[in-house]
């Protein structure tokens, strides 16, 4: 997609649309697609380790060949809050809609890299993915382990380098 194009991001979970929101394309090389969008929540949300607020800007990195998406989160004033990583099936583009299937597992990395948290492993286990699609479950776990190792060793900045900042 051309830089500056509008796209609708659709995040689904277990066959149902979880959230839909408009975004602008920042980068697309055919494999790595980057979009920018304001916080899409109806209200501010405090996770305990970070608070997503009205005015926050998400620069979202999706890959058509990787089992995750990485969202750089900045305050309205531009201060980096950190990175929220969703473990997903590879992203697909359908016309002007970016379709992403959330597989429950998540990773949070604070702006200073000092906090790396694995999230929602209980939801993943309860999802039934291991029973109905063991290959996808394995890929999801491998993706989470790989992102966590990268975040702890060298951070996520190198992974996201594409001129999309």
C-alpha positions as CSV (number, residue, x, y, z in Angstrom):
1,X,0.0,0.0,0.0
2,X,1.2,3.5,-0.7
3,X,2.5,5.6,2.1
4,X,-0.3,7.9,3.4
5,X,-3.1,5.6,2.3
6,X,-5.9,5.0,4.7
7,X,-6.5,1.4,5.9
8,X,-8.9,-0.1,8.4
9,X,-7.3,-2.4,11.0
10,X,-9.5,-5.3,12.0
11,X,-8.4,-7.3,15.0
12,X,-10.3,-10.5,15.5
13,X,-10.2,-13.1,18.2
14,X,-11.7,-16.5,18.0
15,X,-13.7,-15.7,14.9
16,X,-15.2,-12.4,16.2
17,X,-14.1,-8.9,15.5
18,X,-12.5,-7.5,18.7
19,X,-11.8,-4.0,17.4
20,X,-11.8,-2.0,14.1
21,X,-10.2,1.4,13.6
22,X,-8.8,3.6,10.9
23,X,-5.1,4.1,10.4
24,X,-2.6,5.6,8.0
25,X,0.0,3.6,6.1
26,X,3.5,4.7,7.1
27,X,5.5,2.0,5.4
28,X,4.8,-1.1,3.3
29,X,7.5,-3.2,1.6
30,X,5.2,-6.1,0.8
31,X,6.1,-8.0,3.9
32,X,6.4,-5.5,6.7
33,X,3.4,-3.1,6.9
34,X,3.5,-0.1,9.3
35,X,0.4,2.0,10.2
36,X,-0.1,4.8,12.6
37,X,-3.3,5.4,14.6
38,X,-4.6,7.0,17.7
39,X,-5.6,4.9,20.7
40,X,-8.7,3.1,19.5
41,X,-10.2,2.4,22.9
42,X,-13.5,4.1,23.8
43,X,-12.0,5.1,27.2
44,X,-8.6,5.2,28.8
45,X,-7.3,1.9,30.0
46,X,-5.0,1.2,32.9
47,X,-3.2,-2.1,32.7
48,X,-1.2,-1.5,35.9
49,X,2.1,-1.5,34.0
50,X,1.0,1.2,31.5
51,X,-2.0,3.4,30.9
52,X,-3.3,3.8,27.3
53,X,-5.0,7.2,27.1
54,X,-6.9,9.4,24.7
55,X,-4.3,11.1,22.5
56,X,-1.8,8.2,22.6
57,X,-0.4,7.4,19.2
58,X,0.3,3.8,18.2
59,X,2.8,3.0,15.4
60,X,1.9,-0.6,14.6
61,X,4.2,-3.0,12.8
62,X,2.6,-6.0,11.1
63,X,4.2,-8.7,9.1
64,X,2.7,-10.9,6.4
65,X,5.1,-13.7,7.3
66,X,5.5,-13.5,11.1
67,X,3.3,-14.6,14.0
68,X,3.2,-11.2,15.9
69,X,2.5,-7.5,15.6
70,X,4.5,-4.9,17.6
71,X,2.9,-1.6,18.6
72,X,5.1,1.3,19.6
73,X,3.0,3.4,22.1
74,X,3.7,7.2,22.6
75,X,1.8,9.7,24.6
76,X,0.1,12.6,22.9
77,X,3.3,14.7,23.6
78,X,5.5,12.1,21.9
79,X,7.0,10.4,25.0
80,X,7.7,6.7,24.4
81,X,5.7,4.5,26.8
82,X,6.8,1.2,25.4
83,X,5.9,-1.6,23.0
84,X,2.8,-3.8,23.2
85,X,3.3,-7.0,21.2
86,X,0.3,-9.1,20.1
87,X,0.9,-12.7,19.1
88,X,-1.1,-13.2,16.0
89,X,-1.3,-15.1,12.8
90,X,0.5,-13.4,9.9
91,X,-1.4,-10.2,8.9
92,X,-3.4,-10.2,5.7
93,X,-4.5,-7.3,3.6
94,X,-7.9,-7.5,2.0
95,X,-8.4,-4.4,-0.2
96,X,-8.1,-1.5,2.3
97,X,-8.6,-3.7,5.4
98,X,-5.7,-5.1,7.4
99,X,-6.9,-8.3,9.0
100,X,-5.1,-9.6,12.1
101,X,-6.1,-12.6,14.2
102,X,-5.2,-12.3,17.8
103,X,-4.0,-15.5,19.5
104,X,-4.3,-14.2,23.1
105,X,-0.6,-14.1,24.0
106,X,1.0,-10.7,24.5
107,X,4.2,-9.1,25.6
108,X,4.8,-5.7,27.1
109,X,8.2,-4.0,26.9
110,X,8.7,-0.7,28.8
111,X,10.3,2.3,27.1
112,X,13.6,1.7,29.0
113,X,13.5,-2.0,28.3
114,X,13.7,-2.7,32.0
115,X,10.3,-4.3,32.2
116,X,9.4,-7.2,29.9
117,X,6.1,-8.9,30.8
118,X,4.5,-12.0,29.3
119,X,0.7,-11.5,29.3
120,X,-2.5,-13.5,29.0
121,X,-0.9,-17.0,29.0
122,X,-4.0,-18.2,31.0
123,X,-6.3,-16.9,28.2
124,X,-4.2,-18.7,25.6
125,X,-4.4,-22.0,27.5
126,X,-8.2,-21.5,27.9
127,X,-8.7,-20.7,24.2
128,X,-8.5,-24.3,23.0
129,X,-6.0,-23.5,20.3
130,X,-3.7,-26.3,21.4
131,X,-6.4,-28.8,20.8
132,X,-8.0,-27.4,17.6
133,X,-4.8,-26.1,15.9
134,X,-1.7,-27.4,17.6
135,X,0.6,-26.1,14.8
136,X,-0.7,-22.6,15.3
137,X,-0.3,-22.9,19.1
138,X,3.3,-24.0,18.7
139,X,4.0,-21.1,16.3
140,X,2.4,-18.6,18.8
141,X,4.5,-19.9,21.7
142,X,7.6,-19.7,19.5
143,X,6.8,-16.2,18.5
144,X,6.3,-15.1,22.2
145,X,9.5,-16.8,23.3
146,X,11.5,-15.2,20.4
147,X,10.1,-11.7,21.0
148,X,10.8,-12.0,24.7
149,X,14.4,-13.1,24.1
150,X,15.0,-10.3,21.6
151,X,13.5,-7.7,24.0
152,X,15.7,-8.9,26.9
153,X,18.9,-9.2,24.8
154,X,18.9,-6.1,22.5
155,X,15.5,-4.5,22.6
156,X,12.9,-4.1,19.8
157,X,14.2,-1.0,18.0
158,X,16.2,-3.0,15.5
159,X,13.3,-5.2,14.6
160,X,11.2,-2.1,13.8
161,X,13.7,-0.2,11.8
162,X,12.3,0.6,8.4
163,X,12.2,4.4,8.2
164,X,8.8,4.4,9.8
165,X,9.6,6.6,12.7
